[in-house]
């Protein structure tokens, strides 16, 4: 089953810094890149350290790890969307021989002379050793943990869609490492997979931005984890609250591919046409921007919620939790969205894709950014220019499609459009803007009303007296 996809080439070329690793290659897609080769030596060092570990009386031999990789190698080959030359390399991957630990084990070295299997072994052991060192060395005694930007940059690379190895490879290696582990205080230890998920979730939560909350202790996953990015999505992306099924849903939504990619706001034959909601005659695909909505009387309010998807629109008030935007968050967000697209997720299963469509619709100009900043919804850490924040949301959805009939915020899209199309809402907003925007206007309005009322009352009295004489 294919679980590790590629971003469409034209999207990746336009935003390489968002989709390509900058420090370490994991998996076959970027292995051998010149700018990433320095980390290959650190992988060998980490492999040596990893081979010295064990949870039993003695560390497992290298042959046990090689055997574990061989058992899942064929399944791993079928996990990748695109085949690279590494898939076909035989007896050419000599870099692994430079490790002293492997030179002392002739049988294992010969068995490891396959480029793809070697990659799984090196990358898998690197990730696990990186995790274990992080738990052990909180004071930064290790080189990769000690450099100021090392932890953040490495974790950014580990959470790229194209920079992954299958999660079952990590589980297989961790199972070997855990062999011989004894019960603690008479309690059997958790399974290797459960323990690995807990430890990796802890690492990822501490090395990425804090806008996502750590899951409750004892969280049980009901889906098979495909890779680290999938683990992050399942663990830290808040799950939207259950919503009623949208009306008139039509099949739609395409997995990430060359044909499915489009830029938000641009025409695309791959984006399904929006169905009419509640019998309406207009498309719900495009919502008015924040400035237009304000002109129609919509009031924006920051919502105090830890769930970024807890957005509501009721009685003319749109409540949105605060969103922090800066360049450090961007690679993770775009790759999470690309992951949703790659798996063909729709509706509540693709909350970030729907969220991005909503925010992209609200923020089209610098003035829209000002509106949301004024109400504490956007915390712009990019620059003093509002256009930078506008471009931020456009880039987030650069490789996504959305079925506008079947996505999480489809009800809000319909309600916002309905509110904006009402002339009465626009008249009320115009009246408030012209006459109630500042104290002077309010005083003037009150005086005008009083004068008018006085004039009407005087006219009524005069009319009454005139007719009473007759």
C-alpha positions as CSV (number, residue, x, y, z in Angstrom):
1,X,0.0,0.0,0.0
2,X,1.4,3.4,-1.0
3,X,1.6,5.7,2.0
4,X,4.6,8.0,1.3
5,X,3.8,10.3,-1.6
6,X,5.5,13.1,-3.5
7,X,4.4,16.7,-3.8
8,X,3.5,17.8,-7.4
9,X,6.8,18.9,-9.1
10,X,5.6,22.4,-10.0
11,X,4.5,23.1,-6.5
12,X,7.7,21.8,-5.0
13,X,9.9,23.8,-7.5
14,X,8.1,27.0,-6.5
15,X,8.5,26.4,-2.8
16,X,11.5,24.1,-2.3
17,X,12.3,25.4,1.1
18,X,8.9,24.1,2.3
19,X,9.0,20.6,1.0
20,X,12.7,19.6,0.8
21,X,15.0,18.7,3.7
22,X,17.7,21.2,4.7
23,X,19.8,19.0,7.0
24,X,19.1,15.3,6.8
25,X,17.6,13.0,4.3
26,X,15.2,10.2,5.4
27,X,14.0,7.7,2.9
28,X,15.0,7.3,-0.8
29,X,13.7,10.6,-2.3
30,X,16.6,12.8,-1.2
31,X,19.3,10.3,-0.4
32,X,22.6,11.3,-1.9
33,X,21.9,15.1,-2.2
34,X,25.3,16.9,-1.9
35,X,24.1,19.4,0.7
36,X,22.8,16.6,2.9
37,X,25.8,14.3,2.8
38,X,27.5,15.7,5.9
39,X,24.7,14.1,8.0
40,X,25.5,10.6,6.6
41,X,28.6,10.5,8.8
42,X,26.5,11.4,11.8
43,X,24.1,8.6,10.9
44,X,27.0,6.2,11.1
45,X,28.0,7.6,14.5
46,X,24.5,7.3,15.7
47,X,24.3,3.7,14.4
48,X,27.4,2.8,16.4
49,X,25.8,4.3,19.5
50,X,22.5,2.5,18.8
51,X,24.2,-0.9,18.5
52,X,25.6,-0.4,22.0
53,X,22.1,-0.2,23.4
54,X,19.9,-2.9,24.8
55,X,17.0,-3.4,27.2
56,X,18.0,-6.9,28.2
57,X,21.3,-8.2,29.6
58,X,23.3,-7.7,26.4
59,X,22.7,-5.4,23.3
60,X,21.1,-7.3,20.4
61,X,23.6,-8.1,17.6
62,X,23.6,-6.3,14.4
63,X,22.4,-9.3,12.6
64,X,19.1,-9.1,14.5
65,X,18.5,-5.6,13.2
66,X,19.4,-6.6,9.6
67,X,17.0,-9.5,9.9
68,X,14.3,-7.2,11.1
69,X,14.8,-4.8,8.1
70,X,14.9,-7.7,5.6
71,X,11.6,-9.0,6.9
72,X,9.8,-5.7,6.2
73,X,11.9,-4.6,3.2
74,X,9.5,-5.7,0.5
75,X,6.5,-4.1,2.2
76,X,8.5,-0.9,2.6
77,X,9.3,-0.8,-1.1
78,X,5.6,-0.8,-1.9
79,X,5.0,2.1,0.5
80,X,6.6,4.7,-1.8
81,X,4.7,6.5,-4.5
82,X,7.8,7.0,-6.7
83,X,10.6,4.6,-7.4
84,X,14.2,6.0,-7.3
85,X,17.5,4.5,-8.4
86,X,18.1,3.4,-4.8
87,X,15.5,0.7,-5.2
88,X,17.7,-1.1,-7.8
89,X,21.2,-0.7,-6.2
90,X,22.8,-4.0,-5.5
91,X,26.3,-4.4,-4.1
92,X,27.1,-0.8,-4.5
93,X,26.1,0.7,-1.1
94,X,29.6,0.6,0.5
95,X,29.2,3.5,2.9
96,X,27.9,1.2,5.6
97,X,31.2,-0.6,5.7
98,X,32.9,2.5,7.1
99,X,31.2,1.8,10.4
100,X,33.5,0.0,12.8
101,X,30.6,-1.9,14.3
102,X,29.7,-3.3,10.9
103,X,33.3,-4.1,9.9
104,X,33.5,-6.5,12.8
105,X,30.5,-8.4,11.6
106,X,31.3,-9.9,8.1
107,X,28.0,-11.8,7.8
108,X,25.9,-8.7,8.5
109,X,27.9,-6.5,6.2
110,X,27.4,-8.8,3.3
111,X,23.7,-9.0,4.0
112,X,23.5,-5.3,4.1
113,X,24.9,-4.8,0.6
114,X,21.6,-3.5,-0.8
115,X,21.0,0.2,-1.1
116,X,17.4,0.2,-0.1
117,X,17.8,-2.1,2.9
118,X,20.8,-0.1,4.0
119,X,18.8,3.1,3.8
120,X,16.1,1.6,6.0
121,X,18.6,0.4,8.6
122,X,20.6,3.7,8.7
123,X,17.7,6.0,8.7
124,X,15.6,4.0,11.1
125,X,18.4,3.6,13.6
126,X,19.2,7.3,13.3
127,X,15.7,8.3,14.1
128,X,15.5,6.0,17.1
129,X,19.0,7.0,18.5
130,X,18.1,10.7,18.0
131,X,14.9,10.0,20.1
132,X,16.8,8.2,22.8
133,X,19.5,10.8,23.0
134,X,16.9,13.5,23.3
135,X,15.4,11.7,26.3
136,X,18.8,11.1,27.9
137,X,20.6,14.4,27.2
138,X,18.3,17.3,28.1
139,X,21.3,19.5,28.8
140,X,22.5,19.5,25.1
141,X,25.6,17.3,25.6
142,X,25.2,15.7,22.2
143,X,26.4,17.6,19.1
144,X,23.1,17.5,17.2
145,X,21.1,18.5,20.3
146,X,23.7,21.1,21.3
147,X,23.8,23.4,18.3
148,X,21.2,26.1,18.7
149,X,19.2,25.4,15.5
150,X,19.9,21.6,15.4
151,X,16.8,20.3,17.2
152,X,14.3,22.5,15.4
153,X,15.8,22.0,12.0
154,X,16.1,18.3,12.3
155,X,12.6,17.9,13.5
156,X,11.4,20.1,10.7
157,X,13.1,17.7,8.2
158,X,11.6,14.7,10.0
159,X,8.1,16.0,9.4
160,X,8.3,16.6,5.6
161,X,6.0,14.5,3.5
162,X,8.7,13.4,1.1
163,X,11.3,12.7,3.8
164,X,9.9,9.6,5.5
165,X,10.4,5.9,6.1
166,X,7.4,3.6,6.9
167,X,6.6,3.6,10.6
168,X,6.5,-0.2,10.7
169,X,10.3,-0.1,10.0
170,X,10.8,1.9,13.2
171,X,8.6,-0.5,15.1
172,X,10.5,-3.5,13.8
173,X,13.9,-2.0,14.9
174,X,12.5,-0.8,18.2
175,X,11.1,-4.3,18.9
176,X,14.6,-5.8,18.5
177,X,16.0,-3.1,20.8
178,X,13.2,-3.9,23.4
179,X,13.8,-7.7,23.4
180,X,14.6,-9.0,26.8
181,X,12.9,-6.0,28.6
182,X,11.8,-7.1,32.0
183,X,8.6,-6.0,33.8
184,X,8.9,-3.0,36.2
185,X,7.3,-3.4,39.6
186,X,5.5,-6.5,38.4
187,X,3.8,-4.6,35.6
188,X,4.4,-5.7,32.0
189,X,5.9,-2.9,29.9
190,X,3.8,-1.5,27.0
191,X,4.3,-3.1,23.6
192,X,7.2,-1.7,21.6
193,X,4.8,0.1,19.2
194,X,2.9,1.8,22.0
195,X,6.0,2.9,23.8
196,X,7.6,4.2,20.6
197,X,4.5,6.2,19.8
198,X,4.5,7.8,23.2
199,X,8.2,8.6,23.1
200,X,8.1,10.0,19.6
201,X,5.0,12.1,20.4
202,X,6.9,13.6,23.3
203,X,9.9,14.5,21.2
204,X,7.8,16.0,18.4
205,X,5.7,18.0,20.8
206,X,8.7,19.6,22.4
207,X,10.5,20.4,19.2
208,X,7.6,22.0,17.2
209,X,5.5,25.1,17.8
210,X,3.2,25.0,20.8
211,X,0.0,26.0,19.1
212,X,-1.0,22.3,19.1
213,X,-1.6,20.7,22.5
214,X,-0.1,17.4,23.7
215,X,-2.6,14.6,23.6
216,X,-4.0,13.1,26.8
217,X,-2.0,10.4,28.5
218,X,-3.0,6.9,27.4
219,X,-4.3,8.1,24.0
220,X,-5.1,5.0,21.9
221,X,-4.8,5.2,18.1
222,X,-7.5,3.4,16.1
223,X,-5.6,3.8,12.8
224,X,-2.4,2.4,11.5
225,X,0.4,5.0,11.7
226,X,2.1,5.3,8.3
227,X,5.1,7.5,9.2
228,X,6.2,10.3,11.5
229,X,4.2,13.1,9.8
230,X,1.1,10.9,10.1
231,X,1.8,10.3,13.8
232,X,2.1,14.1,14.2
233,X,-1.2,14.6,12.4
234,X,-3.0,12.0,14.5
235,X,-1.4,13.2,17.7
236,X,-1.3,17.0,17.7
237,X,-3.7,18.3,15.0
238,X,-6.9,18.9,17.1
239,X,-9.9,16.8,16.1
240,X,-12.8,19.0,15.0
241,X,-16.1,18.5,16.9
242,X,-18.6,16.3,15.2
243,X,-20.7,18.2,12.6
244,X,-24.0,17.4,10.9
245,X,-23.6,15.9,7.4
246,X,-23.7,18.7,4.8
247,X,-26.6,18.8,2.3
248,X,-26.4,17.6,-1.2
249,X,-22.9,16.1,-0.9
250,X,-21.4,15.0,-4.2
251,X,-18.4,12.7,-4.6
252,X,-15.2,14.7,-4.9
253,X,-11.7,15.4,-3.7
254,X,-8.7,13.9,-5.3
255,X,-5.5,12.5,-3.7
256,X,-2.4,14.5,-4.1
257,X,-1.0,14.1,-7.6
258,X,0.2,16.2,-10.6
259,X,-3.4,16.4,-11.8
260,X,-4.9,17.4,-8.5
261,X,-2.8,20.3,-7.5
262,X,-4.0,23.9,-7.9
263,X,-3.4,27.3,-6.4
264,X,-6.2,28.7,-4.3
265,X,-8.1,31.4,-6.1
266,X,-7.1,30.1,-9.6
267,X,-9.5,28.2,-11.8
268,X,-8.9,24.4,-11.7
269,X,-10.8,21.7,-13.5
270,X,-9.9,19.3,-10.6
271,X,-11.9,21.3,-8.0
272,X,-15.4,19.9,-7.9
273,X,-18.1,22.4,-8.5
274,X,-19.9,23.5,-5.4
275,X,-23.4,22.1,-4.8
276,X,-26.3,24.3,-3.9
277,X,-26.7,24.3,-0.1
278,X,-30.3,24.3,1.2
279,X,-31.6,24.7,-2.2
280,X,-29.8,27.9,-3.0
281,X,-28.9,29.1,-6.5
282,X,-25.3,30.2,-6.0
283,X,-22.0,28.5,-5.4
284,X,-20.6,28.2,-1.9
285,X,-17.1,27.9,-3.2
286,X,-16.1,31.5,-2.5
287,X,-16.7,33.5,0.7
288,X,-16.4,37.2,1.1
289,X,-13.2,38.5,2.6
290,X,-12.9,40.0,6.1
291,X,-13.3,43.6,4.9
292,X,-16.4,42.8,2.9
293,X,-17.9,40.9,5.8
294,X,-17.3,43.8,8.1
295,X,-19.0,46.1,5.7
296,X,-22.0,43.7,5.8
297,X,-22.1,44.0,9.6
298,X,-20.1,40.8,10.6
299,X,-18.3,41.3,13.9
300,X,-15.0,39.4,14.4
301,X,-14.0,38.2,17.9
302,X,-11.1,36.2,19.2
303,X,-12.2,32.9,20.6
304,X,-10.6,31.6,23.8
305,X,-10.1,28.0,22.7
306,X,-7.2,25.6,22.5
307,X,-8.7,24.0,19.4
308,X,-7.8,26.0,16.4
309,X,-10.7,24.6,14.4
310,X,-13.3,25.8,17.0
311,X,-14.6,28.5,14.6
312,X,-18.2,29.6,14.8
313,X,-20.5,32.1,13.0
314,X,-23.8,33.0,14.7
315,X,-26.0,36.1,14.9
316,X,-23.6,38.1,12.8
317,X,-20.6,37.3,15.1
318,X,-17.6,35.2,13.8
319,X,-15.4,33.8,16.5
320,X,-12.0,32.5,15.6
321,X,-9.2,31.3,17.9
322,X,-5.9,33.2,17.7
323,X,-3.5,32.0,15.0
324,X,0.2,32.7,15.1
325,X,1.9,33.0,11.7
326,X,5.6,32.9,11.1
327,X,8.1,31.2,8.9
328,X,9.0,28.6,11.5
329,X,5.5,27.1,11.4
330,X,5.1,27.1,7.7
331,X,6.9,24.0,6.5
332,X,5.1,21.8,9.1
333,X,1.6,23.2,8.1
334,X,2.1,22.9,4.4
335,X,3.3,19.3,4.8
336,X,0.4,18.4,7.1
337,X,-2.0,19.8,4.4
338,X,-0.1,17.9,1.7
339,X,-0.5,14.7,3.8
340,X,-4.2,15.2,4.1
341,X,-4.4,15.6,0.3
342,X,-2.1,12.5,-0.3
343,X,-4.5,10.3,1.6
344,X,-7.6,11.6,-0.1
345,X,-9.0,12.8,3.1
346,X,-12.3,14.7,3.0
347,X,-14.7,16.4,5.4
348,X,-13.7,16.2,9.0
349,X,-10.8,14.0,8.1
350,X,-9.1,17.0,6.4
351,X,-9.5,19.8,8.9
352,X,-6.4,21.7,7.9
353,X,-7.3,21.8,4.3
354,X,-10.8,23.2,5.1
355,X,-9.2,25.6,7.6
356,X,-6.8,26.9,5.0
357,X,-9.6,27.4,2.5
358,X,-11.5,29.5,5.1
359,X,-8.6,31.6,6.1
360,X,-7.5,32.1,2.5
361,X,-11.0,33.3,1.7
362,X,-11.0,35.7,4.6
363,X,-7.5,37.1,4.0
364,X,-7.1,38.4,0.4
365,X,-5.6,41.9,1.0
366,X,-3.5,43.7,3.5
367,X,-6.7,45.4,4.8
368,X,-8.1,42.0,5.7
369,X,-5.1,41.2,7.7
370,X,-5.6,44.6,9.6
371,X,-9.2,43.7,10.4
372,X,-8.3,40.3,11.9
373,X,-5.2,41.7,13.7
374,X,-7.3,44.4,15.3
375,X,-9.5,41.8,16.9
376,X,-6.6,39.6,18.1
377,X,-7.2,36.8,15.6
378,X,-4.0,37.0,13.7
379,X,-0.7,37.3,15.4
380,X,1.6,38.4,12.5
381,X,5.2,37.6,13.2
382,X,6.4,37.7,9.6
383,X,7.0,41.4,9.1
384,X,5.4,44.7,9.4
385,X,3.9,44.3,5.9
386,X,0.4,42.9,5.9
387,X,0.9,41.4,2.4
388,X,3.3,38.9,3.9
389,X,0.5,37.5,6.1
390,X,-1.8,37.4,3.1
391,X,0.7,35.4,1.1
392,X,1.2,33.0,4.0
393,X,-2.3,31.6,3.7
394,X,-2.1,31.4,-0.1
395,X,1.1,29.3,0.2
396,X,-0.5,26.9,2.7
397,X,-3.0,25.7,0.2
398,X,-0.7,25.6,-2.8
399,X,-1.1,21.9,-3.4
400,X,-4.6,21.3,-2.2
401,X,-8.0,20.7,-3.7
402,X,-11.3,21.0,-1.8
403,X,-14.7,19.6,-2.4
404,X,-16.7,22.6,-1.5
405,X,-19.8,20.5,-0.8
406,X,-18.1,18.2,1.6
407,X,-15.6,19.9,3.9
408,X,-15.6,20.8,7.6
409,X,-16.5,24.5,7.2
410,X,-19.1,24.1,4.4
411,X,-21.9,25.3,6.8
412,X,-19.9,28.4,7.7
413,X,-19.3,29.1,4.0
414,X,-23.0,29.0,3.3
415,X,-24.0,31.2,6.3
416,X,-21.3,33.8,5.6
417,X,-22.5,34.1,1.9
418,X,-26.1,34.3,3.0
419,X,-25.3,37.1,5.5
420,X,-23.3,39.0,3.0
421,X,-26.0,38.8,0.3
422,X,-28.6,40.4,2.6
423,X,-29.0,44.1,1.7
424,X,-30.7,44.7,5.1
425,X,-27.4,43.6,6.8
426,X,-25.4,46.0,4.7
427,X,-27.9,48.9,5.4
428,X,-27.6,48.3,9.1
429,X,-23.8,48.2,9.0
430,X,-23.7,51.4,6.9
431,X,-26.0,53.1,9.4
432,X,-23.9,52.1,12.3
433,X,-20.7,53.2,10.6
434,X,-22.1,56.6,9.6
435,X,-23.9,57.5,12.8
436,X,-22.6,55.3,15.6
437,X,-18.9,55.0,14.9
438,X,-17.7,57.7,17.3
439,X,-19.2,59.6,20.3
440,X,-19.6,62.8,18.3
441,X,-21.7,61.0,15.7
442,X,-23.8,59.4,18.4
443,X,-24.4,62.8,20.1
444,X,-25.3,64.3,16.7
445,X,-27.7,61.5,16.0
446,X,-29.4,61.9,19.4
447,X,-29.7,65.6,19.0
448,X,-31.1,65.1,15.5
449,X,-33.6,62.6,16.8
450,X,-34.6,64.9,19.6
451,X,-35.0,67.9,17.3
452,X,-37.0,65.8,14.9
453,X,-39.2,64.5,17.7
454,X,-39.7,68.0,19.1
455,X,-40.7,69.2,15.7
456,X,-43.2,66.4,15.2
457,X,-44.7,66.9,18.6
458,X,-45.1,70.7,18.0
459,X,-46.7,70.0,14.6
460,X,-49.1,67.5,16.2
461,X,-50.0,70.0,18.9
462,X,-50.7,72.7,16.4
463,X,-52.7,70.4,14.2
464,X,-54.8,69.3,17.2
465,X,-55.5,72.9,18.3
466,X,-56.4,73.9,14.8
467,X,-59.0,71.1,14.5
468,X,-60.3,71.6,18.1
469,X,-61.5,75.2,17.2
470,X,-63.6,73.8,14.4
